């Protein structure tokens, strides 16, 4: 898939859930947000 960053951004709709995960050496953190950047709950540390 050779899409540009703008094409990927245009694929985000109001029904999109974005989940980010930060992988670290000892503690990992995950959080979820909607397409507007509104966070769902608190970040999860595992």
N, C-alpha and C positions, 0 to 999 in steps of 0.2 A: 504494500500500500504506500503510494508516494503522494500523500496529501500534504498540503501546506498547513502551517499553524492556524491560519485564518479559516481554512476549510474545516479543521477539527473543532475550532471554537464555534462555528456556525452549526455544528451537529448537536450542541447542547441546547436542550429544550426545557420547558417548564416541568416536564416529568423526569428530568435527569437528576440522579443522585450521585454526587461526587464524593468519593472516599479517598482520603489521603493517608498514607502510612509512612512514618519516619522510622527506618530501620537503623538502630544504633547498636553499640556493642553490648550494653547491659539492659537498657530499657527501650522498648519500642512504643510508639504512640500512633494511634489511629483516630481519625475524626471524620465525620460526615457533614456535608453541607449541600444545600440546594443550588440551583443555577444562579441565584442572586448572591450567594455567599453567606446565607443565613445558616448558622451552625445548628445541627440537631444534637441536643444533649451536650455532655461534656466529653472531652477527649478521653480515650481509653488507653491506659498505660498497662503494658503487659511485658 
